[in-house]
Amino acid sequence: MPVTQVIDPLIRNYETRMEIAMKSRLFKLSSTGAMPLLLAGLVLLAGCNREPAENGQGQMPPTLVTVEQVQPLSVDQRQEYPARVRGAREVEVRARIAEVLLERSHQEGSLVQEGDLLFRIDPTPLRIRLAQAEAQLATFRAEQQQAERDWTRAEQLFSRGAVSASERDRLRSALEFAEAGMAQAKAEMDEARLNLSYTEVLAPISGSTSLEVLPEGSLLEAGSLLTRVVQQDQVHVFFALPERDASIHRSARIHDQTLQGEVDILLPDASLYQRKGRIDFTSSRIDQATGTITARAVVANPDGELIPGQFVRVGLVLRRLHDVLMVPTQAVGANAEGALVWLVDPQGQAELRQVVLGDVIGDRQVIAEGLQPGDSVVINGQAGLQPGMPVQVAGTENLAGE
């Protein structure tokens, strides 16, 4: 109900009561000279009471709103994902022979270079085995040389008929047996020499070592874990990429060569890591349980700031959008027909506009359809607006295109 329909009857009732009260006093004042002054006061009072209604001051003032003039923008669609750091290479260092661990030659947790000595294993039994293998090889070599001389002599005698064919064949077999024995002895010597080399355990890669697994003096078995070496000057960051985001990014990289899969690394304290990473692997299969694809980024880590096992966040530009219209998310409402925004038309009146929404980027909503460049969209003060209602713009924001 309009306010004037409530106020006007109250004013008329008040005027009626005042007139009755004044008339009852006219008779008392008729004998005095105050009658003309009283009549003038009544006229003035009536005029004052009617003035607000006649001047239209009972109507509500225009609603105050803040608007933003939308303009085409070029913007990066960026998303963040939880991730975990792993060493680019993580190697388990294991004993390759079954002997006693004599010495740990490095400090636990220290940085080592590829080829550095990590452990010494007792070499004495292996040196003995090597000496035995060398002696065995010498024996078979002597036998092979004697068999070769016997065979040469038998060949000469057989040509003169002095040796039977069976004797010749026997000496030939003896030579072949001696050659096979020498080959076996040589292989055993090589194996003994190789096992002896395993008594010095060297770092397979450059990186940091873990805590020792077995103390010095332990009897090792072949395959016993000694330590782990983790490469830290370069790390891998693993994260799960939602199927939709992975599809958007894959398509964008095909059509936009400037997108090279670079990622930002956000540390646990929300600070930005100084070096960017680059995606070097994405899984070819979707995890049906989570609907995500495993992705891996490689990141330089010369100062060791990123620690294997650390949780971080990865920021990835999925694609670059060009000439899009965006509004703050609080400017978007909804009704039975879908999403809507309020505009201020050139006449200063509220206008309702149905729109089609795109993606949300940060705190802004992409409008796929329904707006034109230069439209004044209400971003504050939408409550209570009706189409055609007069509004007063309290402030204007103009988001210029990049």
VOTOR-930302 format. One line per field, with one value per residue (C-alpha): z, y, x. Coordinates in steps of 0.2 Angstrom, whole numbers, m for minus. Example, Ala and Ser with C-alpha at 12.3 -4.5 7.8 and 13.67 -1.06 7.14 Angstrom:
up <- 39, 36 .
north <- m22, m5 .
east <- 62, 68 .
END
This chain:
up <- 0, m4, 10, 5, 7, 26, 30, 21, 32, 48, 43, 39, 56, 65, 55, 60, 78, 78, 70, 82, 97, 89, 86, 104, 109, 97, 108, 122, 111, 102, 115, 113, 98, 95, 83, 67, 73, 77, 60, 52, 62, 57, 39, 41, 50, 37, 23, 32, 35, 16, 9, 11, 2, m12, m15, m16, m1, 4, m10, m6, m12, m26, m21, m19, m29, m35, m53, m63, m82, m89, m103, m113, m104, m107, m92, m87, m80, m65, m53, m38, m32, m17, m21, m13, m16, m20, m24, m43, m39, m23, m23, m10, m7, m3, 1, m14, m4, 12, 24, 39, 38, 44, 42, 38, 28, 28, 40, 41, 32, 23, 5, m5, m23, m35, m33, m15, m3, 9, 17, 18, 20, 26, 11, 18, 14, m4, m6, m1, m14, m27, m24, m25, m41, m48, m43, m51, m67, m67, m65, m79, m90, m87, m91, m107, m113, m110, m119, m133, m135, m134, m147, m159, m157, m160, m176, m182, m177, m184, m201, m202, m195, m178, m168, m169, m173, m156, m147, m158, m153, m135, m135, m144, m131, m117, m125, m127, m108, m103, m113, m105, m87, m90, m96, m80, m69, m78, m75, m56, m55, m63, m51, m36, m42, m44, m27, m19, m28, m19, m2, m6, m7, m17, m19, m35, m37, m29, m15, 4, 14, 26, 44, 44, 44, 51, 63, 60, 64, 57, 47, 30, 18, 0, m3, 15, 15, 20, 17, 5, m6, m12, m26, m20, m32, m43, m36, m43, m37, m39, m39, m45, m60, m61, m78, m84, m80, m88, m104, m104, m102, m115, m128, m123, m125, m143, m148, m138, m140, m126, m113, m109, m93, m81, m63, m48, m31, m15, 1, 17, 23, 7, 1, m18, m21, m32, m46, m58, m62, m78, m80, m88, m85, m85, m83, m98, m87, m76, m58, m58, m39, m39, m57, m58, m68, m59, m65, m61, m62, m61, m51, m49, m30, m29, m11, m4, 1, m6, 5, m1, 7, 10, 6, m6, m18, m37, m47, m65, m79, m88, m102, m108, m111, m123, m124, m110, m100, m81, m65, m47, m41, m29, m43, m50, m43, m49, m52, m59, m77, m72, m68, m68, m65, m62, m73, m73, m89, m97, m89, m71, m69, m64, m77, m74, m87, m88, m92, m96, m84, m89, m77, m60, m60, m43, m36, m53, m64, m83, m92, m108, m114, m109, m107, m119, m117, m107, m98, m80, m69, m51, m39, m23, m18, m27, m13, m16, m34, m46, m65, m69, m51, m51, m44, m39, m43, m28, m36, m53, m56, m73, m76, m91, m103, m102 .
north <- 0, 17, 28, 42, 32, 29, 47, 57, 50, 53, 71, 74, 67, 78, 93, 89, 88, 104, 113, 107, 112, 129, 132, 128, 142, 155, 160, 163, 174, 183, 197, 200, 207, 191, 183, 190, 183, 166, 164, 168, 155, 142, 146, 144, 128, 120, 126, 118, 101, 100, 105, 89, 79, 92, 93, 73, 71, 55, 45, 34, 41, 32, 16, 19, 6, 4, m1, m8, m5, m21, m21, m35, m43, m56, m66, m82, m96, m102, m116, m122, m140, m149, m158, m168, m166, m181, m183, m183, m199, m209, m224, m238, m243, m261, m273, m285, m298, m307, m301, m290, m271, m264, m245, m231, m218, m204, m193, m198, m185, m177, m172, m184, m184, m199, m211, m206, m220, m224, m240, m253, m271, m284, m289, m302, m318, m311, m309, m327, m332, m322, m330, m347, m343, m337, m353, m363, m354, m357, m375, m377, m366, m378, m393, m384, m381, m399, m406, m395, m402, m420, m416, m408, m423, m436, m427, m429, m448, m451, m445, m458, m471, m473, m468, m475, m464, m468, m462, m446, m443, m446, m433, m421, m422, m420, m403, m397, m402, m393, m377, m378, m380, m365, m354, m359, m355, m338, m334, m339, m328, m313, m316, m316, m300, m292, m297, m290, m273, m274, m272, m253, m246, m230, m217, m221, m203, m186, m182, m183, m199, m206, m212, m228, m244, m256, m252, m256, m274, m281, m297, m292, m303, m300, m286, m279, m261, m249, m232, m221, m207, m194, m182, m164, m152, m157, m163, m169, m162, m174, m168, m174, m165, m166, m174, m158, m147, m159, m159, m140, m138, m151, m143, m125, m131, m138, m121, m109, m113, m100, m113, m124, m132, m121, m121, m110, m118, m112, m117, m122, m104, m98, m89, m92, m103, m93, m105, m111, m130, m138, m152, m167, m181, m184, m201, m209, m216, m208, m214, m220, m218, m200, m194, m187, m188, m189, m176, m173, m157, m156, m141, m135, m136, m130, m123, m138, m127, m141, m156, m174, m178, m160, m154, m139, m132, m131, m116, m120, m109, m120, m108, m90, m82, m67, m53, m60, m50, m53, m47, m49, m65, m55, m47, m63, m68, m81, m83, m97, m93, m95, m83, m64, m48, m30, m16, 3, 9, 26, 33, 28, 14, m4, m17, m36, m46, m65, m71, m87, m90, m96, m101, m93, m86, m80, m69, m65, m73, m75, m70, m80, m72, m58, m43, m30, m20, m4, m11, m4, m19, m17, m25, m18, m13, m26, m30, m24, m19, m20, m18, 1, 6, 23, 21, 32, 27, 30, 24, 17, 5, 3, m13, m9, m22, m29 .
east <- 0, 7, 13, 2, m14, m10, m4, m18, m32, m22, m19, m38, m43, m30, m37, m55, m51, m41, m56, m69, m57, m54, m73, m77, m66, m72, m86, m74, m64, m77, m78, m60, m50, m40, m53, m44, m27, m35, m42, m26, m17, m30, m27, m8, m10, m21, m9, 6, m3, m7, 9, 19, 5, 4, 23, 24, 36, 27, 35, 50, 67, 77, 86, 105, 115, 133, 136, 151, 152, 157, 171, 179, 194, 208, 210, 219, 208, 219, 215, 225, 227, 234, 250, 265, 283, 294, 312, 315, 325, 324, 336, 337, 355, 356, 370, 374, 384, 382, 396, 399, 396, 413, 411, 398, 408, 396, 386, 367, 357, 371, 373, 383, 389, 387, 402, 405, 409, 395, 399, 413, 410, 422, 433, 443, 433, 430, 449, 451, 438, 446, 463, 455, 447, 463, 472, 458, 460, 479, 476, 464, 475, 489, 478, 472, 490, 495, 479, 483, 501, 494, 481, 495, 506, 492, 487, 505, 505, 488, 494, 508, 496, 505, 490, 472, 457, 450, 465, 465, 447, 450, 464, 453, 439, 452, 457, 439, 436, 451, 446, 428, 436, 447, 432, 422, 437, 439, 420, 422, 437, 427, 413, 425, 433, 415, 409, 425, 421, 404, 413, 414, 396, 396, 382, 372, 366, 369, 357, 354, 355, 343, 346, 356, 346, 359, 373, 391, 395, 379, 379, 372, 362, 362, 349, 349, 344, 358, 351, 341, 348, 335, 340, 335, 342, 327, 310, 294, 277, 262, 244, 227, 220, 200, 195, 186, 201, 213, 202, 202, 221, 225, 214, 221, 239, 235, 228, 239, 257, 261, 254, 268, 261, 270, 265, 267, 271, 263, 272, 263, 264, 255, 271, 275, 290, 303, 304, 291, 288, 284, 272, 282, 269, 250, 243, 234, 220, 207, 205, 187, 186, 190, 188, 205, 221, 238, 250, 268, 278, 297, 304, 322, 326, 345, 343, 333, 318, 306, 307, 301, 285, 280, 262, 261, 248, 250, 243, 240, 234, 221, 218, 218, 201, 200, 186, 175, 163, 164, 155, 158, 150, 139, 131, 123, 106, 93, 75, 64, 71, 89, 103, 100, 109, 102, 106, 104, 97, 100, 84, 91, 79, 82, 82, 82, 92, 93, 110, 120, 134, 152, 166, 170, 187, 193, 179, 172, 159, 161, 144, 143, 127, 116, 127, 135, 151, 147, 132, 130, 128, 122, 135, 128, 110, 100, 89, 71, 74, 59, 60, 57, 61, 70, 88, 102, 120, 131, 147, 153, 167, 174, 184, 195, 200, 218 .
END
